[in-house]
Amino acid sequence: MTTSPGLAMLLERFFTQRLLQQRQASPHTISSYRDAFRHFLKFAEQRLRKPPSRLSFEQIDAPLIVAFLDDLEKKHGLGIRSRNLRLTAIHSFFRYAAFEAPAHSAQIQRVLAIPSKRFTRTLVPFLTRPEVDALLAAPDRRHWSGRRDHAFLLVAVQTGLRLSEMTGLKRDNLVLGTGAHTRVIGKGRKERCTPIAKSTRAVLKAWLREPQRSDDHVLFPSARGRQLTVHGVQYLLNKHRTTASQVCSSLKQKRVTVHRLRHTMAMDLLQAGVDRAVIALWLGHESVETTQIYLEATLAMKEKALAKTTSPQSKSRRYQPGDQLLGFLNSL
C-alpha cells in the first residue's frame, strides 16, 4: 500500500510540475497562485499553530478554507472578486490533488464543492475622449521619462494590452513597417497580434531612436533599465492623472489604470461599429460573451442620453375595458 504525499510535497509538485511544466502557466498566474497560498498558509499556521512545512494534507479541509475566505473579506477588506480568485487557486490545487492523493477523495470533493460568491457586476469604467487627450498631453516630453510615459500611455490606450503585456513588451515585439502591429503572448499562453495606428507608430519610431537603457530590450524600462513593476506603472499613471485633472476636471473623480485604458479602447471600437467578435479577438478574450460587458455599458449610455431628451407629447386617455367576448376572440 502506497502512502499519499504530504501537503508540502503536493504543493511543490503542483507549482513545478502542474503549473510550470504541464500547463505552462503565465508568470502572472504563477504569482497570483503563489500569493494566494502564501496568505492561506499563514492563516493556517495561526489557526492550527503549526508551521506550514509541518501541516498535513488532512488538516487542509473545507471548514478551514471557508474560514480563511471569510477572514479575507471581514478582517482584511478584500472584495468578492479577490476572494473568488483565492478560491480559484485553491480549487486548482485540489483538482490536482485528486489525482495525486485519491485516498482523500471525500475531503477533496468537499473542498471543490465550496462555491464562488456571486456579486453585482458593475458597468465597465472607461475614459472619455477629452480625458484621454488630457492624459496623453500630461507627460513632460522634454525629459526621457516623459517621452517614455507618453509612448506607454499611447500604446496602452490604442492597443488595449493588459498590464502584464505592456510591462513585458520587448523591442522585437514591434513590427513598424507595412501592417504595423505588436505581437504578444497573452492570457492562457495565447499569441495575438494587435494593429498599431499611424500616429502611434510615429511615436514608437521616435522612441526606438532613444538611447537604449535595458539590456533585456524592454520597450518601456524603468530609469534603471529594468522592467516596470506594477507599482511603478500605477505611480506614473497617478502622477499624470493629477497633472491632466488640472485641464480636465472630471479626471479628479476617476482612478486611471492600464485596465481602464483597455476598457476605453474597447468602448471606442464598439462605438465605431466594430463587431463584438473582432473586439474579442483584439482583446484576447476566451469567449465573445466576455465582450458583452462593453455592449451593456453602451446601452446604459444610450439610456442616459434618452433621459436627457424631451419625451413626445401624448394625451392620456382613461382606460375603457372592452367587451369580454371580443377580448376573448382577440386573444386567440
PyMOL commands that set and color helices and strands:
alter all, ss='L'
color gray80, all
select helices_A, chain A and resi 7-22+27-48+52-54+57-59+62-74+80-100+102-112+129-137+144-159+163-167+171-173+187-189+198-208+230-244+249-253+258-271+276-283+288-308+324-331
alter helices_A, ss='H'
color red, helices_A
select strands_A, chain A and resi 174-175+181-185+191-195
alter strands_A, ss='S'
color yellow, strands_A
deselect
rebuild
show_as cartoon
